[in-house]
Amino acid sequence: MINVIQHLEKNPDLVTLLKEQKASLIGISSMEQKAILDAFSSEVELESAAWL
């Protein structure tokens, strides 16, 4: 799973496609995919809050 996360970090456009349900992660359960997307959403929010 770490490889998937690293790949998504390098390709943030894929995260957008996943959120829009225009792509899926083969071999990753729906629960795991939701957790990954939640983590990416939280990461963006935390980075944005640091600049306030």
PDB file as gemmi writes it, atoms N, CA and C in Angstrom:
CRYST1    1.000    1.000    1.000  90.00  90.00  90.00 P 1                      
ATOM      1  N   MET A   1       0.824  -1.189   0.000  1.00  0.00           N  
ATOM      2  CA  MET A   1       0.000   0.000   0.000  1.00  0.00           C  
ATOM      3  C   MET A   1       0.867   1.252   0.000  1.00  0.00           C  
ATOM      4  N   ILE A   2       2.025   1.184   0.601  1.00  0.00           N  
ATOM      5  CA  ILE A   2       2.906   2.349   0.647  1.00  0.00           C  
ATOM      6  C   ILE A   2       3.289   2.803  -0.758  1.00  0.00           C  
ATOM      7  N   ASN A   3       3.440   1.842  -1.675  1.00  0.00           N  
ATOM      8  CA  ASN A   3       3.755   2.199  -3.062  1.00  0.00           C  
ATOM      9  C   ASN A   3       2.616   2.980  -3.706  1.00  0.00           C  
ATOM     10  N   VAL A   4       1.390   2.608  -3.386  1.00  0.00           N  
ATOM     11  CA  VAL A   4       0.226   3.314  -3.923  1.00  0.00           C  
ATOM     12  C   VAL A   4       0.210   4.745  -3.411  1.00  0.00           C  
ATOM     13  N   ILE A   5       0.447   4.926  -2.128  1.00  0.00           N  
ATOM     14  CA  ILE A   5       0.442   6.262  -1.528  1.00  0.00           C  
ATOM     15  C   ILE A   5       1.559   7.114  -2.120  1.00  0.00           C  
ATOM     16  N   GLN A   6       2.737   6.543  -2.278  1.00  0.00           N  
ATOM     17  CA  GLN A   6       3.847   7.286  -2.870  1.00  0.00           C  
ATOM     18  C   GLN A   6       3.512   7.694  -4.302  1.00  0.00           C  
ATOM     19  N   HIS A   7       2.883   6.808  -5.040  1.00  0.00           N  
ATOM     20  CA  HIS A   7       2.507   7.118  -6.414  1.00  0.00           C  
ATOM     21  C   HIS A   7       1.483   8.255  -6.443  1.00  0.00           C  
ATOM     22  N   LEU A   8       0.519   8.230  -5.538  1.00  0.00           N  
ATOM     23  CA  LEU A   8      -0.488   9.284  -5.475  1.00  0.00           C  
ATOM     24  C   LEU A   8       0.130  10.615  -5.066  1.00  0.00           C  
ATOM     25  N   GLU A   9       1.127  10.587  -4.194  1.00  0.00           N  
ATOM     26  CA  GLU A   9       1.813  11.815  -3.807  1.00  0.00           C  
ATOM     27  C   GLU A   9       2.521  12.441  -5.002  1.00  0.00           C  
ATOM     28  N   LYS A  10       3.059  11.627  -5.869  1.00  0.00           N  
ATOM     29  CA  LYS A  10       3.771  12.117  -7.055  1.00  0.00           C  
ATOM     30  C   LYS A  10       2.802  12.520  -8.161  1.00  0.00           C  
ATOM     31  N   ASN A  11       1.565  12.042  -8.089  1.00  0.00           N  
ATOM     32  CA  ASN A  11       0.563  12.286  -9.133  1.00  0.00           C  
ATOM     33  C   ASN A  11      -0.754  12.747  -8.504  1.00  0.00           C  
ATOM     34  N   PRO A  12      -0.786  13.956  -7.974  1.00  0.00           N  
ATOM     35  CA  PRO A  12      -1.993  14.419  -7.273  1.00  0.00           C  
ATOM     36  C   PRO A  12      -3.239  14.478  -8.152  1.00  0.00           C  
ATOM     37  N   ASP A  13      -3.070  14.541  -9.474  1.00  0.00           N  
ATOM     38  CA  ASP A  13      -4.234  14.525 -10.355  1.00  0.00           C  
ATOM     39  C   ASP A  13      -4.999  13.212 -10.239  1.00  0.00           C  
ATOM     40  N   LEU A  14      -4.298  12.137  -9.895  1.00  0.00           N  
ATOM     41  CA  LEU A  14      -4.961  10.848  -9.695  1.00  0.00           C  
ATOM     42  C   LEU A  14      -5.856  10.865  -8.457  1.00  0.00           C  
ATOM     43  N   VAL A  15      -5.448  11.610  -7.434  1.00  0.00           N  
ATOM     44  CA  VAL A  15      -6.265  11.728  -6.220  1.00  0.00           C  
ATOM     45  C   VAL A  15      -7.594  12.382  -6.584  1.00  0.00           C  
ATOM     46  N   THR A  16      -7.535  13.399  -7.426  1.00  0.00           N  
ATOM     47  CA  THR A  16      -8.763  14.065  -7.879  1.00  0.00           C  
ATOM     48  C   THR A  16      -9.664  13.090  -8.619  1.00  0.00           C  
ATOM     49  N   LEU A  17      -9.085  12.293  -9.509  1.00  0.00           N  
ATOM     50  CA  LEU A  17      -9.877  11.304 -10.243  1.00  0.00           C  
ATOM     51  C   LEU A  17     -10.511  10.289  -9.299  1.00  0.00           C  
ATOM     52  N   LEU A  18      -9.770   9.881  -8.278  1.00  0.00           N  
ATOM     53  CA  LEU A  18     -10.320   8.938  -7.296  1.00  0.00           C  
ATOM     54  C   LEU A  18     -11.486   9.561  -6.541  1.00  0.00           C  
ATOM     55  N   LYS A  19     -11.336  10.828  -6.144  1.00  0.00           N  
ATOM     56  CA  LYS A  19     -12.407  11.510  -5.414  1.00  0.00           C  
ATOM     57  C   LYS A  19     -13.652  11.649  -6.274  1.00  0.00           C  
ATOM     58  N   GLU A  20     -13.462  11.855  -7.572  1.00  0.00           N  
ATOM     59  CA  GLU A  20     -14.587  12.009  -8.495  1.00  0.00           C  
ATOM     60  C   GLU A  20     -15.114  10.651  -8.973  1.00  0.00           C  
ATOM     61  N   GLN A  21     -14.531   9.579  -8.467  1.00  0.00           N  
ATOM     62  CA  GLN A  21     -14.888   8.203  -8.817  1.00  0.00           C  
ATOM     63  C   GLN A  21     -14.747   7.944 -10.312  1.00  0.00           C  
ATOM     64  N   LYS A  22     -13.732   8.557 -10.907  1.00  0.00           N  
ATOM     65  CA  LYS A  22     -13.413   8.330 -12.320  1.00  0.00           C  
ATOM     66  C   LYS A  22     -12.235   7.364 -12.451  1.00  0.00           C  
ATOM     67  N   ALA A  23     -11.708   6.928 -11.314  1.00  0.00           N  
ATOM     68  CA  ALA A  23     -10.620   5.957 -11.274  1.00  0.00           C  
ATOM     69  C   ALA A  23     -10.805   5.119 -10.013  1.00  0.00           C  
ATOM     70  N   SER A  24     -10.125   3.978  -9.975  1.00  0.00           N  
ATOM     71  CA  SER A  24     -10.168   3.139  -8.783  1.00  0.00           C  
ATOM     72  C   SER A  24      -8.789   2.525  -8.565  1.00  0.00           C  
ATOM     73  N   LEU A  25      -8.584   2.020  -7.379  1.00  0.00           N  
ATOM     74  CA  LEU A  25      -7.317   1.396  -7.020  1.00  0.00           C  
ATOM     75  C   LEU A  25      -7.514  -0.114  -6.994  1.00  0.00           C  
ATOM     76  N   ILE A  26      -6.979  -0.784  -7.970  1.00  0.00           N  
ATOM     77  CA  ILE A  26      -7.101  -2.237  -8.058  1.00  0.00           C  
ATOM     78  C   ILE A  26      -6.298  -2.874  -6.920  1.00  0.00           C  
ATOM     79  N   GLY A  27      -6.908  -3.789  -6.213  1.00  0.00           N  
ATOM     80  CA  GLY A  27      -6.248  -4.484  -5.115  1.00  0.00           C  
ATOM     81  C   GLY A  27      -6.360  -3.761  -3.783  1.00  0.00           C  
ATOM     82  N   ILE A  28      -7.051  -2.615  -3.778  1.00  0.00           N  
ATOM     83  CA  ILE A  28      -7.259  -1.854  -2.546  1.00  0.00           C  
ATOM     84  C   ILE A  28      -8.758  -1.892  -2.247  1.00  0.00           C  
ATOM     85  N   SER A  29      -9.101  -2.266  -1.029  1.00  0.00           N  
ATOM     86  CA  SER A  29     -10.522  -2.344  -0.674  1.00  0.00           C  
ATOM     87  C   SER A  29     -11.132  -0.944  -0.627  1.00  0.00           C  
ATOM     88  N   SER A  30     -12.443  -0.886  -0.670  1.00  0.00           N  
ATOM     89  CA  SER A  30     -13.123   0.416  -0.630  1.00  0.00           C  
ATOM     90  C   SER A  30     -12.850   1.141   0.684  1.00  0.00           C  
ATOM     91  N   MET A  31     -12.713   0.380   1.772  1.00  0.00           N  
ATOM     92  CA  MET A  31     -12.393   0.994   3.060  1.00  0.00           C  
ATOM     93  C   MET A  31     -10.994   1.599   3.048  1.00  0.00           C  
ATOM     94  N   GLU A  32     -10.038   0.852   2.478  1.00  0.00           N  
ATOM     95  CA  GLU A  32      -8.669   1.347   2.385  1.00  0.00           C  
ATOM     96  C   GLU A  32      -8.604   2.571   1.475  1.00  0.00           C  
ATOM     97  N   GLN A  33      -9.339   2.536   0.364  1.00  0.00           N  
ATOM     98  CA  GLN A  33      -9.350   3.672  -0.551  1.00  0.00           C  
ATOM     99  C   GLN A  33      -9.920   4.903   0.134  1.00  0.00           C  
ATOM    100  N   LYS A  34     -10.991   4.726   0.897  1.00  0.00           N  
ATOM    101  CA  LYS A  34     -11.582   5.857   1.628  1.00  0.00           C  
ATOM    102  C   LYS A  34     -10.580   6.417   2.627  1.00  0.00           C  
ATOM    103  N   ALA A  35      -9.863   5.561   3.327  1.00  0.00           N  
ATOM    104  CA  ALA A  35      -8.871   6.015   4.300  1.00  0.00           C  
ATOM    105  C   ALA A  35      -7.750   6.800   3.610  1.00  0.00           C  
ATOM    106  N   ILE A  36      -7.324   6.327   2.449  1.00  0.00           N  
ATOM    107  CA  ILE A  36      -6.276   7.018   1.696  1.00  0.00           C  
ATOM    108  C   ILE A  36      -6.769   8.396   1.273  1.00  0.00           C  
ATOM    109  N   LEU A  37      -7.975   8.464   0.725  1.00  0.00           N  
ATOM    110  CA  LEU A  37      -8.520   9.750   0.281  1.00  0.00           C  
ATOM    111  C   LEU A  37      -8.739  10.701   1.455  1.00  0.00           C  
ATOM    112  N   ASP A  38      -9.194  10.170   2.579  1.00  0.00           N  
ATOM    113  CA  ASP A  38      -9.358  10.996   3.781  1.00  0.00           C  
ATOM    114  C   ASP A  38      -8.018  11.562   4.228  1.00  0.00           C  
ATOM    115  N   ALA A  39      -6.982  10.744   4.158  1.00  0.00           N  
ATOM    116  CA  ALA A  39      -5.647  11.195   4.561  1.00  0.00           C  
ATOM    117  C   ALA A  39      -5.150  12.297   3.632  1.00  0.00           C  
ATOM    118  N   PHE A  40      -5.381  12.148   2.340  1.00  0.00           N  
ATOM    119  CA  PHE A  40      -4.966  13.188   1.406  1.00  0.00           C  
ATOM    120  C   PHE A  40      -5.758  14.466   1.635  1.00  0.00           C  
ATOM    121  N   SER A  41      -7.034  14.367   1.943  1.00  0.00           N  
ATOM    122  CA  SER A  41      -7.853  15.552   2.220  1.00  0.00           C  
ATOM    123  C   SER A  41      -7.369  16.239   3.482  1.00  0.00           C  
ATOM    124  N   SER A  42      -7.070  15.472   4.513  1.00  0.00           N  
ATOM    125  CA  SER A  42      -6.579  16.035   5.767  1.00  0.00           C  
ATOM    126  C   SER A  42      -5.229  16.700   5.575  1.00  0.00           C  
ATOM    127  N   GLU A  43      -4.371  16.084   4.777  1.00  0.00           N  
ATOM    128  CA  GLU A  43      -3.044  16.618   4.526  1.00  0.00           C  
ATOM    129  C   GLU A  43      -3.143  17.976   3.849  1.00  0.00           C  
ATOM    130  N   VAL A  44      -4.028  18.120   2.892  1.00  0.00           N  
ATOM    131  CA  VAL A  44      -4.201  19.385   2.190  1.00  0.00           C  
ATOM    132  C   VAL A  44      -4.725  20.438   3.147  1.00  0.00           C  
ATOM    133  N   GLU A  45      -5.700  20.081   3.979  1.00  0.00           N  
ATOM    134  CA  GLU A  45      -6.259  21.017   4.946  1.00  0.00           C  
ATOM    135  C   GLU A  45      -5.198  21.460   5.945  1.00  0.00           C  
ATOM    136  N   LEU A  46      -4.367  20.541   6.412  1.00  0.00           N  
ATOM    137  CA  LEU A  46      -3.323  20.896   7.364  1.00  0.00           C  
ATOM    138  C   LEU A  46      -2.299  21.829   6.736  1.00  0.00           C  
ATOM    139  N   GLU A  47      -1.920  21.555   5.502  1.00  0.00           N  
ATOM    140  CA  GLU A  47      -0.956  22.419   4.827  1.00  0.00           C  
ATOM    141  C   GLU A  47      -1.545  23.817   4.634  1.00  0.00           C  
ATOM    142  N   SER A  48      -2.813  23.902   4.295  1.00  0.00           N  
ATOM    143  CA  SER A  48      -3.446  25.197   4.088  1.00  0.00           C  
ATOM    144  C   SER A  48      -3.539  25.972   5.392  1.00  0.00           C  
ATOM    145  N   ALA A  49      -3.861  25.303   6.482  1.00  0.00           N  
ATOM    146  CA  ALA A  49      -4.012  25.962   7.773  1.00  0.00           C  
ATOM    147  C   ALA A  49      -2.670  26.522   8.262  1.00  0.00           C  
ATOM    148  N   ALA A  50      -1.575  25.915   7.877  1.00  0.00           N  
ATOM    149  CA  ALA A  50      -0.265  26.381   8.318  1.00  0.00           C  
ATOM    150  C   ALA A  50       0.064  27.754   7.765  1.00  0.00           C  
ATOM    151  N   TRP A  51      -0.593  28.125   6.666  1.00  0.00           N  
ATOM    152  CA  TRP A  51      -0.279  29.406   6.036  1.00  0.00           C  
ATOM    153  C   TRP A  51      -1.241  30.523   6.467  1.00  0.00           C  
ATOM    154  N   LEU A  52      -2.188  30.222   7.327  1.00  0.00           N  
ATOM    155  CA  LEU A  52      -3.135  31.255   7.769  1.00  0.00           C  
ATOM    156  C   LEU A  52      -2.519  32.226   8.724  1.00  0.00           C  
TER     157      LEU A  52                                                      
END                                                                             
